[in-house]
Amino acid sequence: MDYNAFFQAHLDRLRDEGRYRVFAELERIAGAFPRARHHRDGTVREVTVWCSNDYLAMGQHPVVLEAMREAVGAQGSGAGGTRNISGTNSLHAELERELAALHGKESALVFTSGYVANETTLQTLGAMLPGCEIFSDALNHASMIEGMRHSRATRRVFRHNDVRHLEEMLAGCDPERPRIVAYESVYSMDGDIAPIGALADVAHRHGALVYLDEVHAVGMYGLNGAGVAERDGVAGKIDIVQGTLAKAFGVIGGYIAASAATVDFVRSCGSGFIFTTALPPSIAAGALASVRHVRAHPELRVRHQERAASLKRKLAAAGLPAMPSATHIVPVFVGDAALCKEASDLLLERHAIYVQPINYPTVPRGTERLRLTPTPLHGDAEMDRLVDALRDVWARLGLATRAAA
Ligand SMILES: *Cc1c(COP(=O)(O)O)cnc(C)c1O
């Protein structure tokens, strides 16, 4: 087989469909968020970033940077091994205690990323609970899907956020078998929110464990920033909560928080936890500082929500097709892969604004969009500039001003 020809043909097909991914090379500027330098063809230009998942700009908060610098100076770069073999640091342990406290759970366990936390936990539970069935929301993230697949447990998919459908599926299954119900709180492409408590109640009525991915909510919702389950007063109904240290907390790493036995089980049996080097101590220090800061500053969350509401208002007033969203995520409908890419290119070239196009398979075909993520540091003037730029691009490309989907 001509392997390179095979790879090339596949890439050509992606290009023809307008969904070949081109990465923008950005150089972030600590202290100047949301500004960054865009590198292309040997030139460098300053742009405004409107699609970062560094939702609260904690990735450059002085408290985080100082904690990281100090830990590098004191302890050096790497962790020195897996958590089993010389890699467990006092900072990892402290971070896990902090995360358990944040979520009101007995224990927490840190992984190298949120992806690995989802994949490892679901794989381990699905594989080791005898005859386990996993009930999964139709729009669950790839990391959960991969974990369920690798577990070889039976996977049943319920319609997105559909409590009745979940209930029907659970009622139709063998009540003796262990089961897990897995879903997210905030879905990151539409910005909608799950009926967390209602799904958990149905799951528990049928003897299932409740697994909730709060990746797009930790730091941003609830009085302490523990997520939407905290905001809605249903955190106690969640058996296993999963989060990331890389989005609102601005660093890297993922975690679960749950009962002591659950966490100890995953710690003891989870391949993706056991057989990989632990996060550097400086990362644990930065994440710890970030979680503590975000937890203690609810006004950050108020400002974040206010910024998102302002942007939605401004888009609506300008006749731009903002899609309905209950959260800080503000998708703007395009509905075509090639046009979506073109809109993103024009924003960058003509207006020095960076927004990544969101195409299939991240979202269904025909619902391609630009996904805006206003942060507490996106000011009114920047917002007005964005809205003017979008109007210019919409006019140039003849894009619809109503979301068709
Ligand atoms: C980004 C994301 C993850 C993975 O988290 P990382 O820390 O980036 O690996 C998991 N779940 C959802 C829903 C995500 O969007």
The ligand as a Gaussian input file, in Angstrom:
#p B3LYP/6-31G(d) Opt

LIG

0 1
 C      -12.327000      20.090000      26.535000
 C      -13.273000      19.035000      27.034000
 C      -12.794000      17.917000      27.742000
 C      -11.333000      17.636000      27.857000
 O      -10.717000      18.477000      28.782000
 P       -9.161000      18.801000      28.590000
 O       -8.719000      19.213000      29.940000
 O       -9.074000      19.871000      27.549000
 O       -8.515000      17.528000      28.125000
 C      -13.711000      17.063000      28.319000
 N      -15.043000      17.247000      28.196000
 C      -15.531000      18.279000      27.488000
 C      -17.003000      18.431000      27.372000
 C      -14.667000      19.188000      26.869000
 O      -15.159000      20.173000      26.122000

